[in-house]
């Protein structure tokens, strides 16, 4: 199911029957299909339990109809109006008392006090405020900012914390392959070729990572000549792996399993790693080094997925049980390049006392993204 309309997460999530905790958050309700979401793949029989306003989508719509909190500017104008009213009341009372002490006629004193109160009231204040805000809205429109509510201009000016999305806002929103490296971290053409075959031959859910791999492979002049797809174990959100089985003309009696996926899920089914074409055991020290490499790249802002293979005797069909005893080939590093003006914008905000908070999610096949410091953006954001 694609639940972007409710959660903002672009990657689809898997639904399956079963019981979940009563207090599970919406993202944890894996046995529920929500109104407003769409089926990405697969089939199911569902039981309707809520409709209309009783659904999660209906609750969101109801919250949007509630009156928003009063802006700081509107609150300030209202309090200023109350202050003027109090001043007028005091002035009327003071003028009446003074005139009575001086022996002036009561009616004349009252009329004078009322006239004085009317003269104090700023009748053009609403017009002045509206014209000033409209002028500000025009100035912002020339900079590409559309203002729907004029009061928001003052709220924007008094902002001290800016919460922003990352993908498409600070970054270009275009995922690209930065490097294909072996298990030692060195650039590897073999890893790129294997990743290209996996991405080009898979027929599951389309995603930007596979598109980036195909684009990088085509730029490198790769193709699938000499390889025939035998079977595919589609990606799912429990295994977090995608496996393609291919046969080559040079090795007719064997097939090669090519797997890519989340680092921990791929490493968990690997028993060896490929080092210059030689398989060496994956002991605890090597695993610790690989995990350290994974954390370092995640801290630098890369999306890292692992690639593993296995040569097996030819057979007709393959299942997830065949994803065992794999040999780790290397890693694929992706990055979404930051926009050219993003770093300067963050620095300008910091210079004006505005703190920037990056609110972003993670995909099922990528490590958590670490936001860059508020005053700068590292290249792979």
Secondary structure, 3 states (H helix, E strand, C coil): CECHHHHCCCCCCCCCCCCCCCCCCHHHCCCCCCCCCECCCCCCCCCCCCCHHHCHHHHHHHHHHCCCCCCHHHHHHHHHHHHHHHHHHHHHHHHHHHHHHCCCCHHHHHHHHHHHHHHHCCCCHHHHHHHHHHHHHHHHHCCCCCCCCCCHHHHHHCCCEEEECCCCCCEEEEEEEEEEEECCCCECHHHHHHHHHHHHHCCCCCCHHHHHHHHHHHHCCCCCCCEEEEEEECCCCCCCEEEEEEEECCEEEEEEEEEEECHHHHHCCEEEEEECCEEEECCHHHHHHHHHHHHHHHHCCCEEEEEEEEEEECCCCCCHHHCCCEEEEEEEEEEEEECCCHHHHHHHHHHCCCEEEECCCCCCCCCCCCCCCCCCCCCEC
